[in-house]
Amino acid sequence: MKKKMLIIGLSFLLFLVPLSGCATTSPSHSYDKTIATARTEIWKAISGGGASSATVAIIDNGEIVYEEGFAMANRVEALSADTNTQFNIGSISKVFTATAVMQLVEAGKVDLDQPVVNYVPDFVMQDARYKNITVRMLLNHSSGLPGTDYTDGFATKKDPNFLAMFMSYLANSNLKDDPGMVSVYCNDGFTLAEVLIERVSGQSYADYMKAQIFSKANMDNSSCNFTADNTNIALKYNNEDGTALPAEYVNLMGTGGISSTAADLCRFGDALLNKKIISKESLAESMNPQYASETVPAGKPITSYGLGWDMVNVPEFADQGIQVLSKNGGTLQFNSQLYVLPKEGLSVALIFAGSADTTAITNKITKALLEEKGIVQNSETKLTMTAKTAQIPDQLMSFAGYYGANGSTIKVGFNKEKGLLDYQEFNGTQFVSTGNYTYQDDGYFYLPSGNRMSFSNSFGKKLILQSLPTSDYSIVVAEAITATNPVDTQNFADKWWIPTNFKATDLNTFAAATGSIADLPGFIYFGGDGTFTPYPLKDANTAVMALAYARDLVEPRITEVNGKKVLSAMSYTFMDANDVPILQNGEVISILAANQNQIRKLDKNGTFSATLPEGGRLIIYDANFTVVYDSLLSNKKKTSVTAGSYLLFIGNEGDSLEYTYTDN
């Protein structure tokens, strides 16, 4: 998918705003080093240009010992981010969803190991294996569901039809693998768990969360998405012109739709540990490793999934004998991290409006906290290399070939004499080398990051793994693909596709690219913006998912409507850019039917201005299918355009676009 991530830096604003908002600390114990670490790292992230504002909090055995907001939540209103400012928490919402399911398990209304269809009878798919998906598999990412239906998932307002659209998407989808075999991050599973919660409880997801979790955990500043009357919310700002982006509404509620504060997230962690919302037994079940048996060939996966948790043992702390539960969150506008330390009774939460490495920052804060409390010693470990360069063994030579991953088609070759792995990635036309890695006598190829790459023939697949520098924690990053069915790829070859059912509220702005891969007859790629995920064709118009270890896969299909090719992927439909008509002088552009965008091509350089009907939206792509104008994000009345650009007009049935198009 081709999409433009809008980010903003605040380095030029640091002298114009208070350094922080409403810091709160406990006098009962010194947390000076921890607070200094948090402030330093958070301001570095904000001044570095990615984030607009932030909030952080720490709870220590039931007491909020530190909470603080940073920078401006709303620049126009001169509103500093404080400890009550709401941020979107993204996928930390998954832990809330899993907790709600465990409450239903405790009530005897749900069994984790029973099929989902027992609770959601209208859940159907094209793939008969869907009947084998259990509730547990939704929560530990092993369901085999495709990944994410992004259609209107990140939006400017609530879509009351989102769950119905999601169920329709599933009804037209297949599985990418047998249920219960591999744990690969999967948003679809938690959206389906949201449906299950509503069906079993008889309440909306939002009402259930408010009554059964937020209230019981004393989370007074938490809700499912921003509440309509709340003005104390953090806005994300455009890095290019400093304007605020529209407030983000996440319709993927069960997977990422909760709004909260860092302090409330800490209260949630504390409530989990103190049996306020689920029992000790339910918590123990949730924080046990739950990843499926084929997730890694040996050792432990870096993502040691629990129920909702990304990791039930963060490797950096597990190596010191400390269990840290971890959940990361990311939306189009926010990034977040929650750490819960069960034995120590600690929770640390961090949220940014904008982009930041929340995991790295939270690691540093937590490390400082543990050192300051005397739980661990201050020890800066340096990586000592004991392995030596060696000749590549004969048995590894069979791993030369082609591999697939989410966003990448990969070619691997070996130079046995020099002990080098040549790692190449497809760029849309050819494979180009992205690195040469040296083989060591410990059986690994070493990457510049210090991580190690290895190969395994396991579960009937050839796999590429990456491992941490000094432990057996690893993750499968790619799996072998083989061209065995040379179906003609012409219908997908070298094409760009523009969405025809894009909604005016959808914050995902993208066009899709498809094409052939000459080295792999019968394979196409689907992606855009530098991504090239490989898919084998079943027939000339239908691609299938063939990567059990890749997240967020789709099933590109081409049909013909009124003599024109239409591409379907997720819940989006697209038209071939080659079929887009050129805008004629004086042409009236009208929406002829609901959910049918009007698209035109511009044939000359010039200036375009438009007056939109209420609820309308105009998106302009340049000739390279990069979004250069979006009325949702820009207040400009007119914009310069170049020949070869595309107009995408969104509106209600019967709406017309009033415009002026003049050449230079």
C-alpha positions in Angstrom: 0.0 0.0 0.0 1.2 3.5 -0.8 0.6 5.9 2.0 2.1 9.0 3.3 2.9 9.1 7.0 2.6 12.7 8.2 5.0 13.6 11.1 6.1 16.8 12.8 9.1 17.9 14.6 9.1 20.3 17.6 12.7 21.4 17.8 11.8 24.9 16.8 9.1 25.1 19.4 11.0 24.1 22.5 11.7 27.7 23.5 8.0 28.7 23.1 6.4 26.2 25.4 6.7 25.1 29.0 9.2 22.2 29.3 6.6 19.9 30.8 3.0 19.9 32.1 2.0 19.1 35.6 4.7 16.7 36.8 3.6 14.6 39.8 6.0 12.6 41.9 5.8 10.8 45.2 7.9 12.1 48.2 8.1 8.7 49.8 11.1 7.4 47.7 13.6 9.0 45.4 12.9 8.5 41.8 15.2 11.3 40.6 17.3 9.2 38.3 14.3 7.6 36.7 12.6 10.9 36.2 15.7 12.5 34.7 16.0 9.5 32.3 12.4 9.8 31.3 12.6 13.6 30.7 15.9 13.3 28.8 14.7 10.6 26.4 11.2 12.0 25.8 12.5 15.5 25.0 15.1 13.9 22.7 12.3 12.2 20.8 10.2 15.3 20.6 13.1 17.6 19.6 14.2 15.0 17.1 11.2 15.8 14.9 8.9 12.8 15.1 6.6 13.5 18.0 4.3 16.4 18.9 3.7 15.7 22.6 4.0 12.9 25.1 3.0 11.6 28.5 4.6 9.1 30.9 3.7 7.5 34.2 5.0 5.0 36.8 3.0 3.1 39.4 4.8 1.4 42.3 2.7 -1.0 44.3 -0.5 0.9 43.9 0.9 4.4 44.1 1.4 6.7 41.1 5.0 7.9 41.9 5.6 9.8 38.7 3.4 11.2 35.9 4.0 14.0 33.5 3.0 15.5 30.2 5.3 17.1 27.6 5.0 19.8 25.0 1.7 21.1 23.5 -1.3 18.9 23.1 -3.1 21.7 21.2 -1.1 24.6 19.8 -4.0 26.7 18.7 -5.6 26.6 22.1 -2.2 26.9 23.8 -3.0 23.7 25.8 0.0 21.9 27.3 -0.1 18.1 27.5 -0.8 17.4 31.2 -1.4 14.2 33.2 -5.1 14.2 32.2 -4.6 14.7 28.4 -5.9 11.7 26.4 -3.8 10.0 23.8 -4.7 7.0 21.6 -2.9 3.9 22.9 -3.2 1.8 19.8 -2.6 -1.9 20.2 -2.2 -1.7 24.0 -6.0 -2.0 23.5 -5.4 -5.7 22.7 -4.6 -6.4 26.4 -7.9 -4.8 27.4 -9.7 -7.0 24.8 -7.9 -10.2 26.1 -8.8 -9.1 29.7 -12.5 -8.7 28.8 -12.5 -12.2 27.2 -10.9 -13.6 30.4 -13.7 -12.0 32.4 -16.2 -13.9 30.2 -14.2 -17.1 30.8 -14.4 -16.6 34.5 -18.2 -16.0 34.2 -18.5 -19.4 32.5 -19.7 -17.8 29.3 -16.6 -18.5 27.1 -14.1 -21.3 26.9 -10.8 -20.3 25.5 -10.4 -23.6 23.6 -13.8 -23.8 22.0 -14.3 -22.6 18.4 -15.2 -19.0 17.8 -18.2 -20.1 15.7 -19.8 -21.3 18.9 -20.1 -17.7 20.1 -20.3 -15.9 16.8 -22.4 -18.2 14.5 -22.4 -15.7 11.6 -18.6 -15.9 11.4 -17.9 -17.6 8.1 -15.0 -17.7 5.6 -14.2 -19.1 2.2 -11.7 -21.4 3.9 -13.4 -24.3 5.7 -10.5 -24.3 8.3 -12.1 -21.2 9.9 -14.3 -23.6 12.0 -11.1 -24.7 13.8 -10.2 -21.3 15.1 -10.6 -21.2 18.9 -11.0 -18.1 21.1 -7.4 -18.6 22.4 -6.0 -18.4 18.9 -7.6 -14.9 18.5 -5.6 -13.7 21.5 -2.3 -15.4 20.9 -2.0 -14.4 17.2 -2.2 -18.0 15.9 -5.6 -17.9 14.1 -4.2 -17.9 10.6 -6.4 -14.9 9.7 -5.0 -12.7 6.9 -3.9 -9.8 9.1 -5.7 -6.5 9.0 -8.7 -5.0 7.2 -7.6 -1.3 7.2 -10.6 0.0 5.4 -11.8 3.0 7.5 -9.9 1.5 10.4 -8.2 4.7 11.1 -10.7 7.5 10.5 -12.0 10.9 11.5 -15.2 9.6 13.0 -16.9 6.5 14.1 -18.1 4.2 11.4 -21.3 2.4 12.7 -21.0 -0.2 9.9 -17.3 -1.1 10.5 -17.9 -4.4 12.2 -20.5 -5.5 9.6 -18.0 -4.6 6.9 -15.3 -6.5 8.8 -17.5 -9.6 9.0 -18.2 -9.3 5.2 -14.4 -9.1 4.6 -13.9 -12.3 6.5 -16.7 -14.0 4.7 -14.8 -13.4 1.4 -11.4 -14.3 2.8 -9.2 -17.4 3.2 -6.7 -18.3 5.9 -3.0 -18.0 5.4 -2.2 -21.1 7.4 -3.8 -23.8 9.5 -5.2 -22.4 12.8 -3.0 -22.8 15.8 0.3 -23.5 14.0 2.2 -20.2 13.9 1.8 -17.0 16.0 2.2 -14.0 13.7 0.9 -10.6 14.7 -2.7 -10.4 13.6 -5.1 -7.5 14.1 -8.0 -9.4 12.6 -8.0 -11.7 15.5 -8.7 -9.0 18.0 -11.4 -7.3 15.9 -13.1 -10.7 15.8 -12.6 -10.9 19.6 -14.3 -7.5 19.9 -17.3 -9.0 18.0 -17.3 -12.0 20.3 -17.3 -9.8 23.4 -20.3 -7.9 22.1 -22.2 -11.1 21.2 -21.6 -12.9 24.5 -22.0 -9.9 26.8 -25.0 -8.3 25.0 -23.3 -4.9 25.3 -21.3 -2.8 22.9 -17.5 -3.1 23.2 -17.3 0.5 24.5 -20.0 0.0 27.1 -18.5 -3.2 28.3 -15.0 -1.6 28.7 -16.5 1.3 30.6 -18.4 -0.8 33.1 -16.2 -3.8 33.5 -12.6 -2.5 33.2 -12.3 1.3 33.2 -14.6 1.8 36.2 -13.2 -1.1 38.2 -9.6 0.0 37.6 -10.4 3.6 38.4 -9.4 4.7 34.9 -11.4 8.0 34.9 -9.6 9.4 31.8 -10.1 6.4 29.6 -12.7 5.6 26.9 -13.1 3.9 23.6 -11.8 6.6 21.3 -11.8 10.3 22.3 -15.1 11.3 23.9 -17.0 13.9 22.0 -17.0 16.5 24.8 -13.3 16.1 25.7 -11.1 19.1 24.6 -8.0 17.8 26.5 -6.8 15.5 23.8 -3.4 15.3 22.1 -3.3 16.3 18.5 -0.7 15.1 16.0 0.9 17.9 13.9 2.1 17.9 10.3 5.8 18.2 10.1 5.7 20.1 6.8 3.5 23.1 7.7 2.8 22.7 11.4 -1.0 22.2 11.0 -2.9 19.8 13.2 -4.1 16.6 11.7 -7.7 15.6 12.3 -8.4 13.9 15.6 -7.9 10.2 15.0 -10.8 7.8 15.5 -9.8 4.1 15.5 -12.7 1.9 14.3 -10.5 -1.1 14.8 -11.6 -0.7 18.4 -10.8 -4.1 19.9 -7.4 -4.1 18.3 -6.4 -0.5 18.8 -9.2 1.9 19.6 -8.8 2.9 23.3 -7.9 6.4 24.3 -6.2 6.9 27.7 -3.5 8.5 29.7 -0.2 7.1 30.9 -1.4 7.1 34.5 -4.6 5.2 33.6 -2.5 2.6 31.8 -0.5 2.2 34.9 -3.7 1.9 37.0 -4.8 -0.9 34.5 -1.5 -2.7 35.1 -1.9 -2.4 38.9 -5.6 -3.6 38.6 -4.4 -6.7 36.8 -1.9 -7.5 39.5 -4.3 -6.9 42.4 -7.3 -8.9 41.1 -9.5 -5.9 40.6 -10.6 -6.9 37.1 -9.6 -10.6 36.7 -8.6 -13.3 39.1 -5.0 -14.4 39.9 -5.6 -17.5 37.9 -6.8 -15.6 34.8 -3.8 -13.3 35.0 -1.4 -16.3 35.3 -3.0 -17.8 32.2 -2.7 -14.5 30.3 1.0 -14.0 31.1 2.1 -17.5 30.3 3.8 -18.0 27.0 1.0 -18.8 24.5 2.8 -18.8 21.2 2.0 -21.6 18.8 4.3 -24.6 18.4 5.7 -23.7 14.9 6.4 -20.0 15.7 10.2 -20.7 15.9 12.2 -23.9 15.1 14.2 -23.8 18.4 14.8 -21.6 21.4 12.4 -18.9 22.3 10.6 -16.3 20.1 11.4 -12.7 20.7 7.7 -12.1 20.6 6.8 -14.5 23.5 3.0 -13.9 23.0 0.7 -14.2 26.0 -3.0 -13.5 25.7 -2.9 -9.9 24.3 0.7 -9.3 25.3 3.5 -9.0 22.7 5.9 -10.4 25.2 5.5 -12.1 28.6 9.3 -11.9 29.1 11.1 -9.0 27.6 14.5 -10.5 26.8 16.7 -7.7 28.2 15.1 -8.1 31.6 14.5 -11.8 31.5 18.2 -12.3 31.2 18.4 -10.6 34.7 15.7 -12.8 36.1 12.9 -10.2 36.0 9.7 -10.8 34.2 8.4 -7.9 32.2 5.0 -8.0 30.4 5.1 -5.8 27.3 2.6 -4.4 24.9 3.5 -1.9 22.2 1.0 0.3 20.4 1.0 2.2 17.1 -1.6 4.0 15.0 -1.2 6.4 12.2 -0.8 9.2 14.7 0.3 7.7 18.1 2.9 5.4 19.5 2.8 3.8 23.0 4.3 1.2 25.3 3.2 -0.5 28.5 5.4 -2.5 30.8 4.1 -4.5 33.8 6.4 -6.1 36.3 4.3 -8.6 38.2 6.7 -9.6 41.0 7.9 -6.0 41.6 4.4 -4.5 41.5 5.5 -1.9 38.9 4.0 -0.5 35.7 5.5 2.0 33.3 3.5 3.6 30.5 4.6 6.0 27.7 2.6 7.5 24.9 3.6 9.9 22.1 1.5 11.9 19.7 3.7 11.2 16.7 6.5 8.8 16.0 9.1 7.7 18.6 10.9 4.5 19.6 8.7 3.9 22.6 10.2 0.5 23.3 13.8 1.8 23.5 12.7 4.7 25.7 10.6 2.6 28.0 13.5 0.1 28.3 15.8 2.9 29.5 13.2 4.3 32.0 12.5 0.8 33.4 16.2 0.0 33.7 16.8 3.3 35.6 13.8 2.5 37.8 15.0 -1.0 38.7 18.5 0.3 39.4 17.2 3.2 41.6 15.1 0.8 43.6 18.1 -1.5 44.0 16.4 -4.4 42.2 19.2 -4.7 39.6 22.8 -3.4 39.5 24.0 -0.7 37.2 25.8 -2.8 34.6 26.5 -1.7 31.1 27.1 -4.9 29.2 29.4 -4.8 26.2 29.0 -7.4 23.5 32.1 -9.5 23.3 32.6 -11.3 20.0 34.0 -14.8 20.5 33.0 -16.3 17.1 35.4 -16.3 14.2 35.0 -16.0 10.5 34.6 -19.5 8.9 33.8 -21.2 5.6 30.2 -21.7 4.9 29.4 -25.4 5.4 28.0 -27.4 2.5 24.6 -28.0 4.1 23.8 -24.3 4.0 24.3 -24.0 0.3 20.8 -25.6 -0.3 19.3 -22.5 1.3 20.2 -20.3 -1.7 17.1 -19.2 -3.4 14.0 -16.9 -3.0 12.2 -16.0 0.1 9.1 -13.9 1.0 8.2 -11.6 3.8 5.7 -8.9 4.5 6.8 -6.1 2.1 9.8 -7.9 0.6 10.7 -10.5 -2.0 14.2 -11.7 -1.2 17.0 -13.5 -3.0 19.8 -15.3 -1.0 23.1 -16.4 -2.4 26.3 -17.6 -0.8 30.0 -17.1 -1.6 31.4 -20.2 0.1 35.1 -19.3 -0.2 34.7 -15.8 1.3 32.1 -16.9 3.8 29.6 -14.3 2.7 25.8 -14.3 2.4 24.6 -12.0 -0.4 21.2 -10.7 0.7 19.2 -9.1 -2.2 15.7 -7.5 -2.3 13.4 -7.0 -5.2 12.9 -3.3 -6.1 10.0 -3.6 -8.6 12.2 -4.4 -11.6 15.2 -6.4 -10.3 16.9 -7.9 -7.3 19.6 -5.6 -5.7 22.0 -6.4 -3.0 21.2 -4.8 0.4 24.0 -6.4 2.3 26.8 -9.0 2.5 27.1 -10.8 5.8 30.0 -12.8 7.2 29.6 -16.4 8.4 31.0 -17.2 11.8 32.0 -20.5 13.3 29.0 -20.3 15.8 26.7 -21.0 12.8 25.4 -17.5 12.3 25.8 -14.7 9.8 26.4 -11.4 11.6 24.5 -8.2 10.8 25.7 -4.6 11.4 23.2 -4.3 14.2 24.8 -7.1 16.1 21.8 -9.4 15.5 22.5 -12.7 13.9 21.0 -14.4 10.8 20.6 -18.1 10.4 18.7 -20.7 8.3 16.5 -23.6 9.3 14.7 -26.4 7.5 11.7 -26.9 9.8 8.0 -27.7 9.6 8.4 -28.5 5.9 9.7 -25.0 5.2 13.0 -23.3 4.6 13.2 -20.3 7.0 15.4 -17.3 7.6 15.7 -16.3 11.3 17.1 -13.4 13.1 18.4 -13.8 16.6 19.4 -11.4 19.4 23.2 -11.0 19.8 23.8 -13.0 22.9 20.8 -15.3 23.4 18.6 -17.9 21.7 15.7 -15.5 21.3 14.8 -15.4 17.6 12.1 -14.6 15.0 11.3 -15.9 11.6 11.8 -13.1 9.1 11.2 -14.8 5.8 10.3 -18.2 4.3 11.2 -19.9 1.0 9.0 -19.5 -2.0 9.2 -21.6 -5.2 7.7 -21.0 -8.6 5.8 -24.2 -9.4 2.8 -22.9 -11.3 3.8 -20.5 -14.1 0.4 -18.8 -14.5 0.3 -15.8 -16.8 0.8 -12.6 -14.7 -0.1 -10.1 -17.5 -3.3 -8.9 -15.8 -1.3 -7.7 -12.8 1.9 -6.6 -14.6 3.3 -3.1 -14.0 0.0 -1.6 -12.8 -1.0 1.1 -10.3 -4.5 0.9 -8.9 -6.5 3.8 -7.4 -9.3 3.1 -4.7 -12.9 3.5 -5.9 -14.7 3.0 -2.6 -12.4 5.1 -0.4 -14.4 6.9 2.4 -14.2 10.6 3.1 -13.3 9.7 6.7 -10.5 7.2 6.0 -7.1 8.4 7.1 -5.3 5.7 5.0 -4.5 7.4 1.7 -2.8 5.1 -0.7 -2.7 3.6 -4.2 -1.7 0.0 -4.7 0.9 -1.4 -7.1 1.1 -4.9 -8.7 3.6 -6.4 -11.0 5.4 -9.5 -12.2 8.6 -10.9 -10.8 10.6 -12.3 -13.7 12.7 -14.7 -11.6 9.5 -16.2 -10.2 7.1 -17.2 -13.0 3.5 -17.2 -11.7 4.2 -14.8 -8.8 3.2 -11.2 -8.6 3.9 -8.6 -6.0 1.3 -6.4 -4.3 2.3 -3.3 -2.4 3.5 0.2 -3.1 5.8 2.9 -1.5 8.7 0.5 -1.7 7.0 -2.7 -0.6 6.8 -5.8 -2.7 5.1 -8.7 -1.0 5.1 -11.9 -3.2 1.9 -13.8 -4.0 1.6 -16.8 -6.3 -1.3 -16.8 -8.7 -4.0 -19.5 -8.6 -5.3 -18.3 -12.0 -4.8 -15.3 -14.2 -6.9 -13.1 -11.9 -6.5 -14.5 -8.4 -3.5 -14.4 -6.1 -3.3 -16.4 -2.9 -1.4 -16.1 0.4 1.6 -18.3 0.7 3.5 -16.9 3.7 2.6 -18.4 7.0 5.1 -16.2 8.8 4.1 -12.8 7.3 1.6 -10.4 8.9 -1.0 -8.2 7.1 -1.4 -10.3 3.9 -4.2 -9.7 1.3 -5.7 -11.7 -1.5 -5.6 -9.6 -4.7 -8.3 -10.5 -7.1 -9.2 -9.0 -10.5 -12.8 -9.0 -11.8 -14.3 -7.2 -14.8 -17.1 -4.6 -14.3 -18.5 -2.9 -17.3 -15.6 -3.9 -19.4 -13.0 -2.6 -17.0 -10.7 -4.4 -14.6 -11.4 -4.0 -10.9 -8.9 -5.1 -8.2 -10.1 -6.1 -4.8 -7.9 -6.3 -1.6 -9.1 -6.2 2.0 -12.4 -4.3 1.7 -11.1 -1.9 -0.9 -11.8 -2.0 -4.6 -9.5 -0.3 -7.1 -9.5 0.7 -10.8 -6.6 0.3 -13.1 -4.9 3.7 -13.4 -4.6 3.1 -17.2 -8.4 3.1 -17.4 -8.8 6.5 -15.7 -10.4 9.0 -18.1 -8.7 12.4 -18.7 -10.6 15.3 -17.2 -12.3 17.2 -20.1 -12.7 20.9 -20.2 -15.8 22.0 -18.4 -16.7 18.4 -17.4 -19.1 17.9 -14.5 -17.8 15.4 -12.0 -20.6 13.8 -10.0 -20.9 10.9 -7.6 -23.2 8.5 -9.4 -23.7 5.9 -6.6 -22.9 5.5 -3.0 -19.4 4.4 -2.2 -18.2 5.0 -5.7 -15.4 7.6 -6.0 -14.9 9.6 -9.2 -11.4 9.6 -10.6 -9.9 11.7 -13.4 -6.4 12.2 -14.9 -5.0 15.6 -15.5 -3.2 16.1 -18.8 -1.3 19.4 -18.2 0.6 21.3 -15.6 -1.5 23.9 -13.8 -3.5 25.0 -10.8 -6.5 23.2 -9.4 -9.0 24.7 -7.0 -12.3 23.2 -5.8 -15.3 23.8 -3.6 -16.4 20.6 -2.0 -19.9 19.6 -0.9 -20.5 18.9 2.7 -18.8 15.7 3.7 -16.8 15.7 0.4 -13.1 15.1 0.0 -10.5 15.6 -2.7 -7.3 13.7 -3.0 -4.7 14.4 -5.7 -1.9 11.9 -6.5 1.0 12.9 -8.6 2.2 10.8 -11.6 4.2 8.6 -9.2 1.0 8.0 -7.1 2.2 10.0 -4.1 -0.5 12.0 -2.4 0.3 15.7 -2.9 -3.0 17.1 -1.8 -5.7 16.0 0.6 -8.5 18.3 1.5 -8.9 16.5 4.8 -5.4 17.6 5.8 -5.0 20.9 4.0 -6.8 24.2 4.3 -5.4 25.4 0.9 -8.0 26.5 -1.5 -5.9 25.7 -4.6 -2.9 23.7 -5.4 -0.4 23.3 -8.2 -0.7 20.1 -10.2 1.4 18.4 -12.9 0.5 16.5 -16.0 -0.2 12.9 -15.2 -1.7 13.6 -11.8 -4.9 11.9 -10.7 -8.0 13.4 -8.9 -10.0 11.3 -6.5 -13.3 12.9 -5.6 -15.3 11.4 -2.7 -18.8 12.4 -1.8 -22.4 11.3 -1.3 -24.6 10.0 -4.1 -25.6 13.0 -6.3 -22.8 15.3 -5.1 -20.9 17.3 -7.7 -17.4 18.8 -7.5 -17.2 22.5 -8.3 -13.7 23.2 -9.6 -11.4 25.4 -11.6 -8.5 23.9 -13.6 -6.1 26.3 -15.3 -2.9 25.5 -17.1 0.3 27.4 -16.4 
